[in-house]
Amino acid sequence: MNELSPTAVRMLRIGEGSGHLAPIAIRAADLFEERVERRLSKIVAIVGPAAILFIAVVVGGLVVSLRTSMISIGQLAN
């Protein structure tokens, strides 16, 4: 049972002792699913804008690089 949190272990022990293991196991699964969903939504809230900023920096770098190359070529033509 090393994969389960201490809260889940306690809930399952109580369910087993009371003879209601299945309903308590379902409730424990629901609780931990809610926790995982909250954590994932926080991660997505951070990763989404970070990815947009990263892409913007890369595209901006490419635009600046191309623009400076075009200016250099224009100066060589004069």
PyMOL Python script that loads the backbone (N, CA, C, O; Angstrom):
from pymol import cmd

cmd.read_pdbstr("""\
ATOM      1  N   MET A   1       0.812  -1.198   0.000  1.00  0.00           N
ATOM      2  CA  MET A   1       0.000   0.000   0.000  1.00  0.00           C
ATOM      3  C   MET A   1       0.851   1.255   0.000  1.00  0.00           C
ATOM      4  O   MET A   1       0.369   2.306   0.423  1.00  0.00           O
ATOM      5  N   ASN A   2       2.067   1.195  -0.445  1.00  0.00           N
ATOM      6  CA  ASN A   2       2.930   2.368  -0.487  1.00  0.00           C
ATOM      7  C   ASN A   2       2.462   3.380  -1.517  1.00  0.00           C
ATOM      8  O   ASN A   2       2.825   4.553  -1.437  1.00  0.00           O
ATOM      9  N   GLU A   3       1.657   2.944  -2.489  1.00  0.00           N
ATOM     10  CA  GLU A   3       1.190   3.846  -3.530  1.00  0.00           C
ATOM     11  C   GLU A   3       0.064   4.739  -3.055  1.00  0.00           C
ATOM     12  O   GLU A   3      -0.214   5.762  -3.681  1.00  0.00           O
ATOM     13  N   LEU A   4      -0.597   4.374  -1.954  1.00  0.00           N
ATOM     14  CA  LEU A   4      -1.726   5.148  -1.458  1.00  0.00           C
ATOM     15  C   LEU A   4      -1.284   6.128  -0.386  1.00  0.00           C
ATOM     16  O   LEU A   4      -0.326   5.888   0.348  1.00  0.00           O
ATOM     17  N   SER A   5      -2.001   7.230  -0.314  1.00  0.00           N
ATOM     18  CA  SER A   5      -1.712   8.208   0.727  1.00  0.00           C
ATOM     19  C   SER A   5      -2.225   7.690   2.071  1.00  0.00           C
ATOM     20  O   SER A   5      -3.087   6.813   2.110  1.00  0.00           O
ATOM     21  N   PRO A   6      -1.705   8.223   3.153  1.00  0.00           N
ATOM     22  CA  PRO A   6      -2.183   7.793   4.477  1.00  0.00           C
ATOM     23  C   PRO A   6      -3.682   8.014   4.671  1.00  0.00           C
ATOM     24  O   PRO A   6      -4.336   7.231   5.361  1.00  0.00           O
ATOM     25  N   THR A   7      -4.226   9.057   4.078  1.00  0.00           N
ATOM     26  CA  THR A   7      -5.663   9.309   4.174  1.00  0.00           C
ATOM     27  C   THR A   7      -6.453   8.190   3.512  1.00  0.00           C
ATOM     28  O   THR A   7      -7.447   7.717   4.063  1.00  0.00           O
ATOM     29  N   ALA A   8      -6.016   7.767   2.333  1.00  0.00           N
ATOM     30  CA  ALA A   8      -6.708   6.695   1.628  1.00  0.00           C
ATOM     31  C   ALA A   8      -6.616   5.390   2.412  1.00  0.00           C
ATOM     32  O   ALA A   8      -7.592   4.642   2.484  1.00  0.00           O
ATOM     33  N   VAL A   9      -5.470   5.113   2.990  1.00  0.00           N
ATOM     34  CA  VAL A   9      -5.292   3.888   3.778  1.00  0.00           C
ATOM     35  C   VAL A   9      -6.241   3.892   4.969  1.00  0.00           C
ATOM     36  O   VAL A   9      -6.875   2.879   5.262  1.00  0.00           O
ATOM     37  N   ARG A  10      -6.342   5.029   5.658  1.00  0.00           N
ATOM     38  CA  ARG A  10      -7.247   5.127   6.801  1.00  0.00           C
ATOM     39  C   ARG A  10      -8.695   4.919   6.377  1.00  0.00           C
ATOM     40  O   ARG A  10      -9.456   4.212   7.037  1.00  0.00           O
ATOM     41  N   MET A  11      -9.065   5.557   5.250  1.00  0.00           N
ATOM     42  CA  MET A  11     -10.441   5.411   4.772  1.00  0.00           C
ATOM     43  C   MET A  11     -10.751   3.959   4.433  1.00  0.00           C
ATOM     44  O   MET A  11     -11.829   3.461   4.757  1.00  0.00           O
ATOM     45  N   LEU A  12      -9.812   3.279   3.784  1.00  0.00           N
ATOM     46  CA  LEU A  12     -10.044   1.886   3.409  1.00  0.00           C
ATOM     47  C   LEU A  12     -10.091   0.985   4.636  1.00  0.00           C
ATOM     48  O   LEU A  12     -10.870   0.032   4.671  1.00  0.00           O
ATOM     49  N   ARG A  13      -9.286   1.266   5.625  1.00  0.00           N
ATOM     50  CA  ARG A  13      -9.325   0.477   6.867  1.00  0.00           C
ATOM     51  C   ARG A  13     -10.665   0.654   7.577  1.00  0.00           C
ATOM     52  O   ARG A  13     -11.241  -0.315   8.072  1.00  0.00           O
ATOM     53  N   ILE A  14     -11.153   1.875   7.624  1.00  0.00           N
ATOM     54  CA  ILE A  14     -12.454   2.132   8.246  1.00  0.00           C
ATOM     55  C   ILE A  14     -13.557   1.416   7.471  1.00  0.00           C
ATOM     56  O   ILE A  14     -14.454   0.817   8.064  1.00  0.00           O
ATOM     57  N   GLY A  15     -13.485   1.482   6.157  1.00  0.00           N
ATOM     58  CA  GLY A  15     -14.486   0.797   5.324  1.00  0.00           C
ATOM     59  C   GLY A  15     -14.458  -0.704   5.506  1.00  0.00           C
ATOM     60  O   GLY A  15     -15.504  -1.350   5.566  1.00  0.00           O
ATOM     61  N   GLU A  16     -13.269  -1.255   5.594  1.00  0.00           N
ATOM     62  CA  GLU A  16     -13.141  -2.697   5.801  1.00  0.00           C
ATOM     63  C   GLU A  16     -13.671  -3.092   7.175  1.00  0.00           C
ATOM     64  O   GLU A  16     -14.348  -4.110   7.321  1.00  0.00           O
ATOM     65  N   GLY A  17     -13.359  -2.283   8.174  1.00  0.00           N
ATOM     66  CA  GLY A  17     -13.807  -2.589   9.531  1.00  0.00           C
ATOM     67  C   GLY A  17     -15.308  -2.474   9.687  1.00  0.00           C
ATOM     68  O   GLY A  17     -15.912  -3.221  10.457  1.00  0.00           O
ATOM     69  N   SER A  18     -15.916  -1.549   8.966  1.00  0.00           N
ATOM     70  CA  SER A  18     -17.357  -1.348   9.089  1.00  0.00           C
ATOM     71  C   SER A  18     -18.158  -2.226   8.146  1.00  0.00           C
ATOM     72  O   SER A  18     -19.383  -2.290   8.246  1.00  0.00           O
ATOM     73  N   GLY A  19     -17.479  -2.901   7.232  1.00  0.00           N
ATOM     74  CA  GLY A  19     -18.180  -3.756   6.271  1.00  0.00           C
ATOM     75  C   GLY A  19     -18.699  -3.000   5.059  1.00  0.00           C
ATOM     76  O   GLY A  19     -19.493  -3.540   4.289  1.00  0.00           O
ATOM     77  N   HIS A  20     -18.270  -1.778   4.880  1.00  0.00           N
ATOM     78  CA  HIS A  20     -18.700  -0.956   3.746  1.00  0.00           C
ATOM     79  C   HIS A  20     -17.502  -0.535   2.904  1.00  0.00           C
ATOM     80  O   HIS A  20     -17.322   0.646   2.606  1.00  0.00           O
ATOM     81  N   LEU A  21     -16.699  -1.497   2.531  1.00  0.00           N
ATOM     82  CA  LEU A  21     -15.459  -1.191   1.823  1.00  0.00           C
ATOM     83  C   LEU A  21     -15.716  -0.572   0.444  1.00  0.00           C
ATOM     84  O   LEU A  21     -15.077   0.418   0.088  1.00  0.00           O
ATOM     85  N   ALA A  22     -16.633  -1.135  -0.326  1.00  0.00           N
ATOM     86  CA  ALA A  22     -16.869  -0.656  -1.693  1.00  0.00           C
ATOM     87  C   ALA A  22     -17.334   0.796  -1.730  1.00  0.00           C
ATOM     88  O   ALA A  22     -16.758   1.587  -2.478  1.00  0.00           O
ATOM     89  N   PRO A  23     -18.354   1.186  -0.954  1.00  0.00           N
ATOM     90  CA  PRO A  23     -18.770   2.600  -1.016  1.00  0.00           C
ATOM     91  C   PRO A  23     -17.686   3.566  -0.541  1.00  0.00           C
ATOM     92  O   PRO A  23     -17.541   4.657  -1.094  1.00  0.00           O
ATOM     93  N   ILE A  24     -16.934   3.175   0.470  1.00  0.00           N
ATOM     94  CA  ILE A  24     -15.880   4.057   0.969  1.00  0.00           C
ATOM     95  C   ILE A  24     -14.733   4.124  -0.031  1.00  0.00           C
ATOM     96  O   ILE A  24     -14.117   5.176  -0.196  1.00  0.00           O
ATOM     97  N   ALA A  25     -14.445   3.025  -0.692  1.00  0.00           N
ATOM     98  CA  ALA A  25     -13.393   3.033  -1.720  1.00  0.00           C
ATOM     99  C   ALA A  25     -13.795   3.946  -2.877  1.00  0.00           C
ATOM    100  O   ALA A  25     -12.954   4.656  -3.428  1.00  0.00           O
ATOM    101  N   ILE A  26     -15.071   3.930  -3.245  1.00  0.00           N
ATOM    102  CA  ILE A  26     -15.547   4.810  -4.315  1.00  0.00           C
ATOM    103  C   ILE A  26     -15.440   6.267  -3.875  1.00  0.00           C
ATOM    104  O   ILE A  26     -15.029   7.126  -4.656  1.00  0.00           O
ATOM    105  N   ARG A  27     -15.808   6.545  -2.634  1.00  0.00           N
ATOM    106  CA  ARG A  27     -15.719   7.912  -2.106  1.00  0.00           C
ATOM    107  C   ARG A  27     -14.266   8.387  -2.070  1.00  0.00           C
ATOM    108  O   ARG A  27     -13.968   9.527  -2.427  1.00  0.00           O
ATOM    109  N   ALA A  28     -13.365   7.500  -1.634  1.00  0.00           N
ATOM    110  CA  ALA A  28     -11.939   7.854  -1.598  1.00  0.00           C
ATOM    111  C   ALA A  28     -11.429   8.140  -3.008  1.00  0.00           C
ATOM    112  O   ALA A  28     -10.667   9.085  -3.214  1.00  0.00           O
ATOM    113  N   ALA A  29     -11.845   7.335  -3.969  1.00  0.00           N
ATOM    114  CA  ALA A  29     -11.430   7.552  -5.356  1.00  0.00           C
ATOM    115  C   ALA A  29     -11.936   8.897  -5.865  1.00  0.00           C
ATOM    116  O   ALA A  29     -11.214   9.615  -6.557  1.00  0.00           O
ATOM    117  N   ASP A  30     -13.179   9.235  -5.522  1.00  0.00           N
ATOM    118  CA  ASP A  30     -13.737  10.524  -5.936  1.00  0.00           C
ATOM    119  C   ASP A  30     -12.951  11.692  -5.332  1.00  0.00           C
ATOM    120  O   ASP A  30     -12.647  12.672  -6.013  1.00  0.00           O
ATOM    121  N   LEU A  31     -12.628  11.568  -4.042  1.00  0.00           N
ATOM    122  CA  LEU A  31     -11.874  12.637  -3.384  1.00  0.00           C
ATOM    123  C   LEU A  31     -10.507  12.845  -4.028  1.00  0.00           C
ATOM    124  O   LEU A  31     -10.096  13.980  -4.273  1.00  0.00           O
ATOM    125  N   PHE A  32      -9.810  11.755  -4.297  1.00  0.00           N
ATOM    126  CA  PHE A  32      -8.475  11.884  -4.876  1.00  0.00           C
ATOM    127  C   PHE A  32      -8.535  12.305  -6.335  1.00  0.00           C
ATOM    128  O   PHE A  32      -7.614  12.957  -6.827  1.00  0.00           O
ATOM    129  N   GLU A  33      -9.600  11.943  -7.033  1.00  0.00           N
ATOM    130  CA  GLU A  33      -9.768  12.413  -8.402  1.00  0.00           C
ATOM    131  C   GLU A  33      -9.961  13.929  -8.423  1.00  0.00           C
ATOM    132  O   GLU A  33      -9.418  14.615  -9.289  1.00  0.00           O
ATOM    133  N   GLU A  34     -10.734  14.448  -7.469  1.00  0.00           N
ATOM    134  CA  GLU A  34     -10.915  15.894  -7.373  1.00  0.00           C
ATOM    135  C   GLU A  34      -9.590  16.594  -7.090  1.00  0.00           C
ATOM    136  O   GLU A  34      -9.308  17.650  -7.657  1.00  0.00           O
ATOM    137  N   ARG A  35      -8.781  16.009  -6.217  1.00  0.00           N
ATOM    138  CA  ARG A  35      -7.469  16.597  -5.919  1.00  0.00           C
ATOM    139  C   ARG A  35      -6.593  16.656  -7.166  1.00  0.00           C
ATOM    140  O   ARG A  35      -5.955  17.671  -7.447  1.00  0.00           O
ATOM    141  N   VAL A  36      -6.576  15.553  -7.908  1.00  0.00           N
ATOM    142  CA  VAL A  36      -5.756  15.500  -9.125  1.00  0.00           C
ATOM    143  C   VAL A  36      -6.248  16.519 -10.149  1.00  0.00           C
ATOM    144  O   VAL A  36      -5.442  17.191 -10.792  1.00  0.00           O
ATOM    145  N   GLU A  37      -7.563  16.636 -10.302  1.00  0.00           N
ATOM    146  CA  GLU A  37      -8.110  17.598 -11.254  1.00  0.00           C
ATOM    147  C   GLU A  37      -7.743  19.031 -10.869  1.00  0.00           C
ATOM    148  O   GLU A  37      -7.418  19.839 -11.739  1.00  0.00           O
ATOM    149  N   ARG A  38      -7.791  19.351  -9.579  1.00  0.00           N
ATOM    150  CA  ARG A  38      -7.404  20.697  -9.133  1.00  0.00           C
ATOM    151  C   ARG A  38      -5.935  20.965  -9.419  1.00  0.00           C
ATOM    152  O   ARG A  38      -5.574  22.044  -9.890  1.00  0.00           O
ATOM    153  N   ARG A  39      -5.090  19.983  -9.134  1.00  0.00           N
ATOM    154  CA  ARG A  39      -3.649  20.165  -9.383  1.00  0.00           C
ATOM    155  C   ARG A  39      -3.376  20.332 -10.878  1.00  0.00           C
ATOM    156  O   ARG A  39      -2.583  21.184 -11.278  1.00  0.00           O
ATOM    157  N   LEU A  40      -4.036  19.516 -11.697  1.00  0.00           N
ATOM    158  CA  LEU A  40      -3.835  19.622 -13.144  1.00  0.00           C
ATOM    159  C   LEU A  40      -4.324  20.958 -13.678  1.00  0.00           C
ATOM    160  O   LEU A  40      -3.685  21.541 -14.554  1.00  0.00           O
ATOM    161  N   SER A  41      -5.433  21.448 -13.171  1.00  0.00           N
ATOM    162  CA  SER A  41      -5.923  22.740 -13.652  1.00  0.00           C
ATOM    163  C   SER A  41      -4.965  23.859 -13.273  1.00  0.00           C
ATOM    164  O   SER A  41      -4.802  24.812 -14.034  1.00  0.00           O
ATOM    165  N   LYS A  42      -4.326  23.760 -12.103  1.00  0.00           N
ATOM    166  CA  LYS A  42      -3.324  24.758 -11.725  1.00  0.00           C
ATOM    167  C   LYS A  42      -2.111  24.693 -12.643  1.00  0.00           C
ATOM    168  O   LYS A  42      -1.575  25.721 -13.055  1.00  0.00           O
ATOM    169  N   ILE A  43      -1.687  23.478 -12.958  1.00  0.00           N
ATOM    170  CA  ILE A  43      -0.526  23.307 -13.840  1.00  0.00           C
ATOM    171  C   ILE A  43      -0.831  23.846 -15.230  1.00  0.00           C
ATOM    172  O   ILE A  43      -0.005  24.535 -15.828  1.00  0.00           O
ATOM    173  N   VAL A  44      -2.014  23.533 -15.744  1.00  0.00           N
ATOM    174  CA  VAL A  44      -2.399  24.008 -17.077  1.00  0.00           C
ATOM    175  C   VAL A  44      -2.512  25.521 -17.086  1.00  0.00           C
ATOM    176  O   VAL A  44      -2.167  26.163 -18.078  1.00  0.00           O
ATOM    177  N   ALA A  45      -2.992  26.099 -15.992  1.00  0.00           N
ATOM    178  CA  ALA A  45      -3.102  27.556 -15.913  1.00  0.00           C
ATOM    179  C   ALA A  45      -1.744  28.226 -15.980  1.00  0.00           C
ATOM    180  O   ALA A  45      -1.641  29.370 -16.424  1.00  0.00           O
ATOM    181  N   ILE A  46      -0.705  27.538 -15.550  1.00  0.00           N
ATOM    182  CA  ILE A  46       0.647  28.100 -15.591  1.00  0.00           C
ATOM    183  C   ILE A  46       1.329  27.785 -16.921  1.00  0.00           C
ATOM    184  O   ILE A  46       1.967  28.656 -17.512  1.00  0.00           O
ATOM    185  N   VAL A  47       1.198  26.554 -17.390  1.00  0.00           N
ATOM    186  CA  VAL A  47       1.912  26.114 -18.593  1.00  0.00           C
ATOM    187  C   VAL A  47       1.373  26.792 -19.851  1.00  0.00           C
ATOM    188  O   VAL A  47       2.149  27.110 -20.753  1.00  0.00           O
ATOM    189  N   GLY A  48       0.064  27.018 -19.931  1.00  0.00           N
ATOM    190  CA  GLY A  48      -0.519  27.634 -21.123  1.00  0.00           C
ATOM    191  C   GLY A  48       0.081  28.990 -21.434  1.00  0.00           C
ATOM    192  O   GLY A  48       0.620  29.178 -22.525  1.00  0.00           O
ATOM    193  N   PRO A  49       0.007  29.943 -20.515  1.00  0.00           N
ATOM    194  CA  PRO A  49       0.611  31.254 -20.789  1.00  0.00           C
ATOM    195  C   PRO A  49       2.128  31.195 -20.970  1.00  0.00           C
ATOM    196  O   PRO A  49       2.690  31.952 -21.762  1.00  0.00           O
ATOM    197  N   ALA A  50       2.787  30.302 -20.241  1.00  0.00           N
ATOM    198  CA  ALA A  50       4.240  30.170 -20.402  1.00  0.00           C
ATOM    199  C   ALA A  50       4.588  29.706 -21.815  1.00  0.00           C
ATOM    200  O   ALA A  50       5.552  30.186 -22.412  1.00  0.00           O
ATOM    201  N   ALA A  51       3.805  28.777 -22.344  1.00  0.00           N
ATOM    202  CA  ALA A  51       4.050  28.298 -23.705  1.00  0.00           C
ATOM    203  C   ALA A  51       3.822  29.418 -24.721  1.00  0.00           C
ATOM    204  O   ALA A  51       4.580  29.554 -25.681  1.00  0.00           O
ATOM    205  N   ILE A  52       2.788  30.209 -24.508  1.00  0.00           N
ATOM    206  CA  ILE A  52       2.518  31.324 -25.419  1.00  0.00           C
ATOM    207  C   ILE A  52       3.664  32.332 -25.384  1.00  0.00           C
ATOM    208  O   ILE A  52       4.091  32.823 -26.429  1.00  0.00           O
ATOM    209  N   LEU A  53       4.158  32.638 -24.199  1.00  0.00           N
ATOM    210  CA  LEU A  53       5.292  33.565 -24.095  1.00  0.00           C
ATOM    211  C   LEU A  53       6.536  33.008 -24.781  1.00  0.00           C
ATOM    212  O   LEU A  53       7.251  33.738 -25.467  1.00  0.00           O
ATOM    213  N   PHE A  54       6.792  31.722 -24.595  1.00  0.00           N
ATOM    214  CA  PHE A  54       7.953  31.097 -25.224  1.00  0.00           C
ATOM    215  C   PHE A  54       7.854  31.185 -26.747  1.00  0.00           C
ATOM    216  O   PHE A  54       8.824  31.547 -27.413  1.00  0.00           O
ATOM    217  N   ILE A  55       6.697  30.857 -27.291  1.00  0.00           N
ATOM    218  CA  ILE A  55       6.503  30.906 -28.744  1.00  0.00           C
ATOM    219  C   ILE A  55       6.642  32.341 -29.242  1.00  0.00           C
ATOM    220  O   ILE A  55       7.221  32.580 -30.302  1.00  0.00           O
ATOM    221  N   ALA A  56       6.113  33.295 -28.478  1.00  0.00           N
ATOM    222  CA  ALA A  56       6.223  34.701 -28.883  1.00  0.00           C
ATOM    223  C   ALA A  56       7.679  35.148 -28.926  1.00  0.00           C
ATOM    224  O   ALA A  56       8.079  35.867 -29.841  1.00  0.00           O
ATOM    225  N   VAL A  57       8.469  34.732 -27.951  1.00  0.00           N
ATOM    226  CA  VAL A  57       9.887  35.092 -27.927  1.00  0.00           C
ATOM    227  C   VAL A  57      10.618  34.470 -29.116  1.00  0.00           C
ATOM    228  O   VAL A  57      11.445  35.124 -29.753  1.00  0.00           O
ATOM    229  N   VAL A  58      10.313  33.206 -29.413  1.00  0.00           N
ATOM    230  CA  VAL A  58      10.969  32.544 -30.546  1.00  0.00           C
ATOM    231  C   VAL A  58      10.604  33.230 -31.856  1.00  0.00           C
ATOM    232  O   VAL A  58      11.479  33.508 -32.677  1.00  0.00           O
ATOM    233  N   VAL A  59       9.327  33.502 -32.055  1.00  0.00           N
ATOM    234  CA  VAL A  59       8.895  34.161 -33.296  1.00  0.00           C
ATOM    235  C   VAL A  59       9.485  35.572 -33.369  1.00  0.00           C
ATOM    236  O   VAL A  59       9.937  36.000 -34.431  1.00  0.00           O
ATOM    237  N   GLY A  60       9.482  36.291 -32.255  1.00  0.00           N
ATOM    238  CA  GLY A  60      10.074  37.628 -32.236  1.00  0.00           C
ATOM    239  C   GLY A  60      11.554  37.589 -32.568  1.00  0.00           C
ATOM    240  O   GLY A  60      12.052  38.449 -33.294  1.00  0.00           O
ATOM    241  N   GLY A  61      12.257  36.603 -32.044  1.00  0.00           N
ATOM    242  CA  GLY A  61      13.674  36.445 -32.364  1.00  0.00           C
ATOM    243  C   GLY A  61      13.905  36.179 -33.839  1.00  0.00           C
ATOM    244  O   GLY A  61      14.846  36.708 -34.432  1.00  0.00           O
ATOM    245  N   LEU A  62      13.054  35.368 -34.428  1.00  0.00           N
ATOM    246  CA  LEU A  62      13.170  35.097 -35.864  1.00  0.00           C
ATOM    247  C   LEU A  62      12.905  36.357 -36.683  1.00  0.00           C
ATOM    248  O   LEU A  62      13.610  36.632 -37.654  1.00  0.00           O
ATOM    249  N   VAL A  63      11.899  37.112 -36.293  1.00  0.00           N
ATOM    250  CA  VAL A  63      11.579  38.342 -37.030  1.00  0.00           C
ATOM    251  C   VAL A  63      12.736  39.331 -36.941  1.00  0.00           C
ATOM    252  O   VAL A  63      13.119  39.925 -37.949  1.00  0.00           O
ATOM    253  N   VAL A  64      13.288  39.511 -35.762  1.00  0.00           N
ATOM    254  CA  VAL A  64      14.422  40.428 -35.597  1.00  0.00           C
ATOM    255  C   VAL A  64      15.615  39.949 -36.409  1.00  0.00           C
ATOM    256  O   VAL A  64      16.302  40.750 -37.043  1.00  0.00           O
ATOM    257  N   SER A  65      15.862  38.643 -36.389  1.00  0.00           N
ATOM    258  CA  SER A  65      16.986  38.094 -37.146  1.00  0.00           C
ATOM    259  C   SER A  65      16.814  38.322 -38.647  1.00  0.00           C
ATOM    260  O   SER A  65      17.750  38.742 -39.328  1.00  0.00           O
ATOM    261  N   LEU A  66      15.633  38.048 -39.152  1.00  0.00           N
ATOM    262  CA  LEU A  66      15.382  38.267 -40.580  1.00  0.00           C
ATOM    263  C   LEU A  66      15.465  39.750 -40.934  1.00  0.00           C
ATOM    264  O   LEU A  66      16.008  40.115 -41.976  1.00  0.00           O
ATOM    265  N   ARG A  67      14.932  40.591 -40.074  1.00  0.00           N
ATOM    266  CA  ARG A  67      14.952  42.030 -40.348  1.00  0.00           C
ATOM    267  C   ARG A  67      16.380  42.572 -40.380  1.00  0.00           C
ATOM    268  O   ARG A  67      16.724  43.362 -41.260  1.00  0.00           O
ATOM    269  N   THR A  68      17.200  42.158 -39.436  1.00  0.00           N
ATOM    270  CA  THR A  68      18.592  42.626 -39.441  1.00  0.00           C
ATOM    271  C   THR A  68      19.342  42.094 -40.656  1.00  0.00           C
ATOM    272  O   THR A  68      20.207  42.781 -41.199  1.00  0.00           O
ATOM    273  N   SER A  69      19.018  40.880 -41.083  1.00  0.00           N
ATOM    274  CA  SER A  69      19.652  40.338 -42.297  1.00  0.00           C
ATOM    275  C   SER A  69      19.254  41.144 -43.521  1.00  0.00           C
ATOM    276  O   SER A  69      20.087  41.432 -44.380  1.00  0.00           O
ATOM    277  N   MET A  70      17.989  41.505 -43.599  1.00  0.00           N
ATOM    278  CA  MET A  70      17.517  42.295 -44.747  1.00  0.00           C
ATOM    279  C   MET A  70      18.160  43.676 -44.749  1.00  0.00           C
ATOM    280  O   MET A  70      18.525  44.185 -45.809  1.00  0.00           O
ATOM    281  N   ILE A  71      18.302  44.285 -43.584  1.00  0.00           N
ATOM    282  CA  ILE A  71      18.956  45.592 -43.505  1.00  0.00           C
ATOM    283  C   ILE A  71      20.412  45.488 -43.936  1.00  0.00           C
ATOM    284  O   ILE A  71      20.908  46.355 -44.656  1.00  0.00           O
ATOM    285  N   SER A  72      21.105  44.432 -43.503  1.00  0.00           N
ATOM    286  CA  SER A  72      22.513  44.239 -43.891  1.00  0.00           C
ATOM    287  C   SER A  72      22.659  44.059 -45.383  1.00  0.00           C
ATOM    288  O   SER A  72      23.574  44.608 -45.997  1.00  0.00           O
ATOM    289  N   ILE A  73      21.751  43.284 -45.974  1.00  0.00           N
ATOM    290  CA  ILE A  73      21.800  43.075 -47.422  1.00  0.00           C
ATOM    291  C   ILE A  73      21.518  44.389 -48.148  1.00  0.00           C
ATOM    292  O   ILE A  73      22.138  44.682 -49.170  1.00  0.00           O
ATOM    293  N   GLY A  74      20.589  45.176 -47.622  1.00  0.00           N
ATOM    294  CA  GLY A  74      20.278  46.482 -48.233  1.00  0.00           C
ATOM    295  C   GLY A  74      21.460  47.425 -48.165  1.00  0.00           C
ATOM    296  O   GLY A  74      21.695  48.189 -49.102  1.00  0.00           O
ATOM    297  N   GLN A  75      22.215  47.387 -47.068  1.00  0.00           N
ATOM    298  CA  GLN A  75      23.382  48.260 -46.940  1.00  0.00           C
ATOM    299  C   GLN A  75      24.500  47.820 -47.886  1.00  0.00           C
ATOM    300  O   GLN A  75      25.242  48.656 -48.403  1.00  0.00           O
ATOM    301  N   LEU A  76      24.622  46.511 -48.112  1.00  0.00           N
ATOM    302  CA  LEU A  76      25.630  46.028 -49.042  1.00  0.00           C
ATOM    303  C   LEU A  76      25.311  46.418 -50.481  1.00  0.00           C
ATOM    304  O   LEU A  76      26.220  46.638 -51.282  1.00  0.00           O
ATOM    305  N   ALA A  77      24.042  46.504 -50.807  1.00  0.00           N
ATOM    306  CA  ALA A  77      23.612  46.871 -52.160  1.00  0.00           C
ATOM    307  C   ALA A  77      23.919  48.327 -52.468  1.00  0.00           C
ATOM    308  O   ALA A  77      24.124  48.690 -53.626  1.00  0.00           O
ATOM    309  N   ASN A  78      23.950  49.161 -51.437  1.00  0.00           N
ATOM    310  CA  ASN A  78      24.224  50.612 -51.672  1.00  0.00           C
ATOM    311  C   ASN A  78      25.663  50.772 -51.881  1.00  0.00           C
ATOM    312  O   ASN A  78      26.135  51.888 -52.096  1.00  0.00           O
TER     313      ASN A  78
END
""", "prot")
cmd.dss("prot")
cmd.show_as("cartoon", "prot")
cmd.util.cbc("prot")
cmd.orient("prot")
